[in-house]
Amino acid sequence: MKTFRIIALLIVLPFSAGLLAQTTWNMGLKAGLSLSGQSVIFRLTDEDYQIETGNIAGPTGSLFVEYTRDKRWGIQLDAAYIPKGSSTHTESITVHHLEGNRITENTGEQTISRHNYLSLAPQFRYRILKSGFTPYVMAGARVDFLLAYNTDSSYPLDDQNKVIPGLNLGAGLEAYSGSLGLFLEVLFQGDIIPVTGTEPMLINNHTGLFTIGLRYSL
């Protein structure tokens, strides 16, 4: 129940500020690449042990609406599909046995774990200037809802958080032509709680989104 209260607060807070001023509407879509990784830590009694993991990439896309207070400030809500996860590589090992002159080789392998999320993100957007090309920055809250999970690992996660609150921080560059805007955007995402629901293993997502989008002013 406490988690859901935090989620509701993160969603409602940015929009309550927008209701105090007259606003205009923008809407649009964006698509691109999600580059994600995970930190994997085993919390032991004497010390923490961290497993080395690699990044994975996948397609991402979102729809959004924006309430614009003036030419600089806006409050935007994104609904996005975002794949997250990591890869793990184990090295091959060759063992020479003294008895029987036998050789045993364990071939290295790479496993990939993917967590697909529906992400809702209310966030503030600030345009630094208003001209032909307009740079902007954005920041806000985020809630990820788990859609699917699959892994090549022999030890899949049995217990994980299905709802994960987090934070967004990003920047972009937009070009306008009348009521249309074309933009490039980079967005970094961090989570408030881990993927796993219990210790001793803690897995945290960290993700970067690189997208191109189209905005339409109503």
ZAVEXKOL-758107 format. One record per residue (C-alpha): x, y, z; residue number from 1; residue in three letters. Coordinates in steps of 0.2 Angstrom, whole numbers, plus 2048, in hexadecimal, padded with zeros to 3 digits. Layout:
BEGIN
+------+-------+-----+------+------+
! east ! north !  up ! resi ! resn !
+------+-------+-----+------+------+
!    X !     Y !   Z !  NUM !  ALA !
...
+------+-------+-----+------+------+
This chain:
BEGIN
+------+-------+-----+------+------+
! east ! north !  up ! resi ! resn !
+------+-------+-----+------+------+
!  800 !   800 ! 800 !    1 !  MET !
!  80E !   80C ! 804 !    2 !  LYS !
!  816 !   809 ! 7F3 !    3 !  THR !
!  805 !   80E ! 7EA !    4 !  PHE !
!  804 !   81E ! 7F5 !    5 !  ARG !
!  815 !   823 ! 7EF !    6 !  ILE !
!  810 !   81F ! 7DD !    7 !  ILE !
!  800 !   829 ! 7DE !    8 !  ALA !
!  80A !   838 ! 7E5 !    9 !  LEU !
!  817 !   837 ! 7D8 !   10 !  LEU !
!  80A !   838 ! 7CA !   11 !  ILE !
!  7FE !   845 ! 7D2 !   12 !  VAL !
!  80B !   852 ! 7D8 !   13 !  LEU !
!  812 !   859 ! 7C7 !   14 !  PRO !
!  800 !   85B ! 7C0 !   15 !  PHE !
!  7F9 !   863 ! 7CF !   16 !  SER !
!  805 !   872 ! 7CC !   17 !  ALA !
!  7FF !   873 ! 7BA !   18 !  GLY !
!  7ED !   875 ! 7BF !   19 !  LEU !
!  7F1 !   886 ! 7C6 !   20 !  LEU !
!  7F5 !   88E ! 7B5 !   21 !  ALA !
!  7ED !   88F ! 7A4 !   22 !  GLN !
!  7F4 !   881 ! 799 !   23 !  THR !
!  7F5 !   87C ! 787 !   24 !  THR !
!  7F6 !   86A ! 781 !   25 !  TRP !
!  804 !   861 ! 777 !   26 !  ASN !
!  804 !   84F ! 773 !   27 !  MET !
!  810 !   844 ! 769 !   28 !  GLY !
!  81A !   834 ! 768 !   29 !  LEU !
!  82C !   82E ! 769 !   30 !  LYS !
!  836 !   81F ! 765 !   31 !  ALA !
!  848 !   819 ! 766 !   32 !  GLY !
!  854 !   80E ! 770 !   33 !  LEU !
!  854 !   809 ! 782 !   34 !  SER !
!  866 !   805 ! 789 !   35 !  LEU !
!  864 !   7FC ! 79A !   36 !  SER !
!  86F !   7F4 ! 7A7 !   37 !  GLY !
!  86D !   7ED ! 7B8 !   38 !  GLN !
!  877 !   7ED ! 7C8 !   39 !  SER !
!  877 !   7DC ! 7D0 !   40 !  VAL !
!  87C !   7DB ! 7E3 !   41 !  ILE !
!  87C !   7CC ! 7EF !   42 !  PHE !
!  87A !   7D3 ! 800 !   43 !  ARG !
!  884 !   7C7 ! 80C !   44 !  LEU !
!  887 !   7C8 ! 81E !   45 !  THR !
!  899 !   7CE ! 81D !   46 !  ASP !
!  899 !   7D7 ! 80D !   47 !  GLU !
!  890 !   7DB ! 7FD !   48 !  ASP !
!  895 !   7D1 ! 7ED !   49 !  TYR !
!  891 !   7DA ! 7DC !   50 !  GLN !
!  88F !   7D0 ! 7CC !   51 !  ILE !
!  895 !   7D8 ! 7BC !   52 !  GLU !
!  888 !   7DA ! 7AF !   53 !  THR !
!  886 !   7E1 ! 79D !   54 !  GLY !
!  87A !   7ED ! 795 !   55 !  ASN !
!  86C !   7E8 ! 789 !   56 !  ILE !
!  863 !   7F2 ! 77C !   57 !  ALA !
!  851 !   7F2 ! 775 !   58 !  GLY !
!  844 !   7FD ! 76D !   59 !  PRO !
!  83A !   809 ! 777 !   60 !  THR !
!  82B !   814 ! 773 !   61 !  GLY !
!  81F !   81F ! 77C !   62 !  SER !
!  810 !   82B ! 77A !   63 !  LEU !
!  80E !   83B ! 784 !   64 !  PHE !
!  804 !   84A ! 788 !   65 !  VAL !
!  80A !   85A ! 78E !   66 !  GLU !
!  802 !   869 ! 797 !   67 !  TYR !
!  80C !   879 ! 793 !   68 !  THR !
!  80B !   887 ! 7A0 !   69 !  ARG !
!  814 !   893 ! 795 !   70 !  ASP !
!  821 !   893 ! 787 !   71 !  LYS !
!  82E !   88C ! 793 !   72 !  ARG !
!  826 !   880 ! 7A0 !   73 !  TRP !
!  81C !   871 ! 79D !   74 !  GLY !
!  816 !   861 ! 7A6 !   75 !  ILE !
!  816 !   852 ! 79C !   76 !  GLN !
!  80F !   840 ! 79F !   77 !  LEU !
!  818 !   832 ! 795 !   78 !  ASP !
!  811 !   820 ! 793 !   79 !  ALA !
!  81F !   815 ! 78D !   80 !  ALA !
!  824 !   804 ! 789 !   81 !  TYR !
!  836 !   801 ! 78F !   82 !  ILE !
!  840 !   7F1 ! 78F !   83 !  PRO !
!  84D !   7EF ! 79D !   84 !  LYS !
!  859 !   7E2 ! 7A3 !   85 !  GLY !
!  86B !   7DC ! 7A2 !   86 !  SER !
!  877 !   7CF ! 79B !   87 !  SER !
!  883 !   7C4 ! 7A5 !   88 !  THR !
!  892 !   7BB ! 79D !   89 !  HIS !
!  89B !   7AC ! 7A5 !   90 !  THR !
!  8AC !   7A7 ! 79F !   91 !  GLU !
!  8B0 !   796 ! 799 !   92 !  SER !
!  8BA !   78A ! 7A5 !   93 !  ILE !
!  8C6 !   77C ! 7A1 !   94 !  THR !
!  8CA !   76F ! 7AE !   95 !  VAL !
!  8D8 !   762 ! 7AD !   96 !  HIS !
!  8D4 !   753 ! 7B8 !   97 !  HIS !
!  8E3 !   74A ! 7C0 !   98 !  LEU !
!  8DB !   739 ! 7C0 !   99 !  GLU !
!  8D7 !   731 ! 7AF !  100 !  GLY !
!  8DF !   740 ! 7A6 !  101 !  ASN !
!  8CE !   747 ! 7A2 !  102 !  ARG !
!  8CA !   759 ! 79C !  103 !  ILE !
!  8BA !   762 ! 7A0 !  104 !  THR !
!  8B5 !   772 ! 798 !  105 !  GLU !
!  8A6 !   77D ! 79D !  106 !  ASN !
!  8A2 !   788 ! 78F !  107 !  THR !
!  89E !   79A ! 793 !  108 !  GLY !
!  88D !   7A1 ! 78F !  109 !  GLU !
!  884 !   7B2 ! 78F !  110 !  GLN !
!  873 !   7B4 ! 797 !  111 !  THR !
!  867 !   7C2 ! 795 !  112 !  ILE !
!  859 !   7C7 ! 7A0 !  113 !  SER !
!  84B !   7D3 ! 79A !  114 !  ARG !
!  83E !   7DC ! 7A4 !  115 !  HIS !
!  831 !   7E5 ! 799 !  116 !  ASN !
!  828 !   7F4 ! 7A1 !  117 !  TYR !
!  819 !   800 ! 79E !  118 !  LEU !
!  820 !   810 ! 7A5 !  119 !  SER !
!  815 !   81F ! 7AA !  120 !  LEU !
!  820 !   82F ! 7AD !  121 !  ALA !
!  819 !   840 ! 7B2 !  122 !  PRO !
!  827 !   84D ! 7B1 !  123 !  GLN !
!  82B !   85F ! 7AF !  124 !  PHE !
!  832 !   866 ! 79F !  125 !  ARG !
!  83B !   876 ! 79D !  126 !  TYR !
!  840 !   87E ! 78D !  127 !  ARG !
!  850 !   888 ! 78E !  128 !  ILE !
!  84C !   894 ! 780 !  129 !  LEU !
!  83E !   896 ! 772 !  130 !  LYS !
!  846 !   897 ! 761 !  131 !  SER !
!  848 !   88C ! 752 !  132 !  GLY !
!  851 !   87F ! 75C !  133 !  PHE !
!  84C !   87D ! 76E !  134 !  THR !
!  856 !   874 ! 77B !  135 !  PRO !
!  84D !   86E ! 78A !  136 !  TYR !
!  84F !   864 ! 79A !  137 !  VAL !
!  843 !   859 ! 7A3 !  138 !  MET !
!  841 !   850 ! 7B4 !  139 !  ALA !
!  834 !   847 ! 7BD !  140 !  GLY !
!  82D !   837 ! 7C5 !  141 !  ALA !
!  82A !   826 ! 7BD !  142 !  ARG !
!  820 !   816 ! 7C1 !  143 !  VAL !
!  825 !   806 ! 7B8 !  144 !  ASP !
!  818 !   7F7 ! 7B6 !  145 !  PHE !
!  81F !   7E6 ! 7B2 !  146 !  LEU !
!  818 !   7DF ! 7A2 !  147 !  LEU !
!  823 !   7D0 ! 79F !  148 !  ALA !
!  833 !   7C8 ! 7A5 !  149 !  TYR !
!  83E !   7BB ! 79C !  150 !  ASN !
!  850 !   7B5 ! 79F !  151 !  THR !
!  85C !   7A8 ! 798 !  152 !  ASP !
!  863 !   7A5 ! 7A9 !  153 !  SER !
!  861 !   795 ! 7B3 !  154 !  SER !
!  85C !   79F ! 7C2 !  155 !  TYR !
!  84D !   7AA ! 7BD !  156 !  PRO !
!  846 !   7B7 ! 7CA !  157 !  LEU !
!  838 !   7B0 ! 7D3 !  158 !  ASP !
!  834 !   7BF ! 7DD !  159 !  ASP !
!  835 !   7D1 ! 7D6 !  160 !  GLN !
!  82C !   7E1 ! 7D8 !  161 !  ASN !
!  81E !   7E3 ! 7CB !  162 !  LYS !
!  81D !   7F6 ! 7CE !  163 !  VAL !
!  82D !   801 ! 7CF !  164 !  ILE !
!  82D !   813 ! 7D2 !  165 !  PRO !
!  83B !   81E ! 7CC !  166 !  GLY !
!  842 !   82E ! 7C5 !  167 !  LEU !
!  846 !   835 ! 7B4 !  168 !  ASN !
!  852 !   842 ! 7AF !  169 !  LEU !
!  855 !   847 ! 79D !  170 !  GLY !
!  859 !   854 ! 78F !  171 !  ALA !
!  854 !   857 ! 77D !  172 !  GLY !
!  855 !   863 ! 76E !  173 !  LEU !
!  845 !   867 ! 764 !  174 !  GLU !
!  842 !   870 ! 754 !  175 !  ALA !
!  831 !   878 ! 750 !  176 !  TYR !
!  827 !   87B ! 740 !  177 !  SER !
!  816 !   882 ! 744 !  178 !  GLY !
!  80D !   877 ! 750 !  179 !  SER !
!  819 !   868 ! 74D !  180 !  LEU !
!  829 !   865 ! 757 !  181 !  GLY !
!  836 !   858 ! 753 !  182 !  LEU !
!  842 !   854 ! 761 !  183 !  PHE !
!  851 !   849 ! 766 !  184 !  LEU !
!  851 !   843 ! 779 !  185 !  GLU !
!  85C !   83B ! 785 !  186 !  VAL !
!  854 !   834 ! 795 !  187 !  LEU !
!  85C !   82C ! 7A4 !  188 !  PHE !
!  852 !   821 ! 7B0 !  189 !  GLN !
!  856 !   81C ! 7C2 !  190 !  GLY !
!  84B !   811 ! 7CE !  191 !  ASP !
!  846 !   814 ! 7E0 !  192 !  ILE !
!  844 !   802 ! 7E4 !  193 !  ILE !
!  84D !   7F2 ! 7DD !  194 !  PRO !
!  846 !   7E6 ! 7D1 !  195 !  VAL !
!  847 !   7D8 ! 7DD !  196 !  THR !
!  83B !   7D7 ! 7EC !  197 !  GLY !
!  846 !   7CF ! 7F9 !  198 !  THR !
!  858 !   7CE ! 7FF !  199 !  GLU !
!  866 !   7C8 ! 7FE !  200 !  PRO !
!  866 !   7CB ! 7EB !  201 !  MET !
!  862 !   7DD ! 7E6 !  202 !  LEU !
!  860 !   7E1 ! 7D3 !  203 !  ILE !
!  85E !   7F3 ! 7CE !  204 !  ASN !
!  85A !   7FA ! 7BC !  205 !  ASN !
!  863 !   809 ! 7B4 !  206 !  HIS !
!  85D !   80E ! 7A3 !  207 !  THR !
!  861 !   81B ! 796 !  208 !  GLY !
!  854 !   81F ! 788 !  209 !  LEU !
!  85A !   827 ! 777 !  210 !  PHE !
!  84B !   82C ! 76D !  211 !  THR !
!  844 !   837 ! 75F !  212 !  ILE !
!  833 !   83E ! 760 !  213 !  GLY !
!  825 !   849 ! 759 !  214 !  LEU !
!  81B !   855 ! 763 !  215 !  ARG !
!  80A !   85D ! 75D !  216 !  TYR !
!  803 !   86D ! 765 !  217 !  SER !
!  7F0 !   86D ! 765 !  218 !  LEU !
+------+-------+-----+------+------+
